[in-house]
Amino acid sequence: VGLLGFLIGLLLPAYGQPLARVPGRVRAYLWELRAHLLLKPLWAALHPVNPSAVQTVARQERFSVRWRVIRQVMEIHDWLAVIRPYHSPAVARDAERLGRAAGLAGSRLEDLVLACQIRVLVATKPWSTSPIAVPEETDSIATGVTEAVYVAEVSQLTRLAAAYRSPLVDSVARPHLRPAVTGADLP
């Protein structure tokens, strides 16, 4: 018993702090894995906007969920910047009306409106007939990014991804897609 106490006392200072951080690291890993999985459908939907914006994965980052989430966030923001000039006021109006009727307000309503814009724009591809508006490179995005900013950005995009999967988005998008499809079919 004395030898066991001696060994614990000897090893605790060296391994105590790293072991104390394990639960926090596991929680962070699971949060990032969940975010990565939630962002995947939104990322896949926006990918056709500008496939060349997809960044290659460095070898050491291949298995890092954190780097995958960071890449997803950057690429989604790039694609959202490209489609921003094509937003339709009619889609926004219908999405806001339907969202308010469903009891949404604040950021959830904003996410629904943006998700509806994404659904309609990805289906109609207006950037394919006019030049792609390439977002300007800014260093302000890369500098000064803190953990709090990272968490806020990922949380906001996961809310947007959840709104994108909402049946309300299909309800709003359906009438706006029908004229685009039938108009293209006319001679």
N, C-alpha and C positions, 0 to 999 in steps of 0.2 A: 504494500500500500504506500509506503514511504517512497519507494523508487518511482511508482506511478505518479505520485504527486510532484516529485522532483522533475520528471520528464515533462509533465504538463506545464509546470512553472517555467521550465527551460524553453519549451517550444511556443508557448502562448504569445510572448512578445513578438516573435518572428512571424508567426502565422495568424495571430489574432485579428489584426486589421484587415488583411486580405480576405479572410474567411467572413468577417463581418460585412464586407461589401458584396458577397455572393448573392444574397436575396435581392438586393437592389439591381444588380446586373441582370439577374434572371428576369425580374419584372420588366426592365427596360428592353431586353431582348424579345420577350413575348409581346410587348406593346408594339415594337417595330415590326415584328413578324406579322401581327394582326394588321397593322397599317399597310404593309406591303401587299398582303392578300386583298385588302379592301380597295387599294388603289389600282390593282391590276385591271379590272374591267374598264375603269375610266381611262387608264393609260392606253389600253388596247383600242378603245373607241376613238381616242384622239390621235393615235399613231398615224392614220392616213393623212392627217393635215399636213405634216411635213416629216416623212420618214427619215430624211437625212439629219434631223435633229437628234436622233437616237445616238447616245454616246456609247462608245465601246467600253467594255468592262476590263479594267486592268486585272492582271493575273492575281495579284494579292487581294483584290476586292471581290473576286468571284464568289466567295462564300460569305461575305459580310452582308448581313441583312441591312445594317445601317446604311452602307454605301448604296445598296439597291434602292432604298427608300429615298435617299438624297437625290439620286439620279432620276427617280420617278418624279419627285417634286419639281426638279429643275425642268425636266422635259415637259411635264404637264403645264407649268407656267409659260414655257416658250410657246406651246401650242395654243394656250388660251390667249396669249398676246397676238398670235396670228389671226385667230378668228374674231377677235374683239371688233374690228371694223365692220364685220358682216352681221352683227346682232340685229335682230328684227324687233322693232317696237311692238308689232302686233303679237309676236310670240311672248314678249315680256308682259304685255297687258293681259293676255289670256292666262299665262302662268300665274301672275299675281292674283287675278280674280279667282282662279280655281284654288290657289294656295290659301287665300284668305277664307274661302268657303270651307276649306278643310281644317281651318283653325290654326294655320301656320302664321308666324310673325317673326320679325327680326331676322337673325342670320339664317334661320331655317327657310324662311320665305325667299331670301336672297339666293340661297343655295338651290332652291327649286327653280327659280327663274333662270339662273345660269345653267342648270342641268337641262332645262327645256331648250335653251338656246343651243347648247352643245348637241343635243339629240337631233334637232332640226338641221343645224349647219353641217353636221357630219353626214347626214343623209343626203342633203342637197349639194354639198361640195361647191359653194360659190367661189371659192378661191381657185378652182380649176379653170374658170373662164376669165378670171382677172388675175393680175400678178399677185404673188404672195407678198404680204407685207411682213418683211423680216424685222423682228424687234431689234432695237438698238442694243449694242453691248454696253452694259453698265457695270462698273466695278463696285457700285454701292451694294449690289446683291451679295457679292462674295465677301466683302469686308464687313466686319462688325457683326457677323452672324453669331448669336449666342445660342446656348441650349434652349432658352425660353423662346426665342424666335423660331428655332427648328421645331419645337413641340407645337407652337401655335400654327405654323404653316402646315405641318402634317395633320394636325387635328382639323383645320379648316378644310383641307382637301379630302380627308376621309368623310367629313360631313357632306361635302359635294358629291363624293362617290356614292354615298348612301342615298342621297337625293336622286342621283342619276338612275339608280335601280328602282326608284319608286314608280308605282303604277300611275301616279299623277302625271309623270313626265310623258308617258305614252298617251294619256288622255289629252294633254295639251298639244303634243307633237302631231298626232294623227291628222287633224284637220289642216295643219300647215304643210304636211307632206303630200297630201292627196293632190292639191293643185299643182305642186311641183312635178309630181310623177305624171299626171294626166296632161299637163302642159307640154312636157317633153315628148309625150307619145303622139301629139298632134302633128300632122304634116305641115 
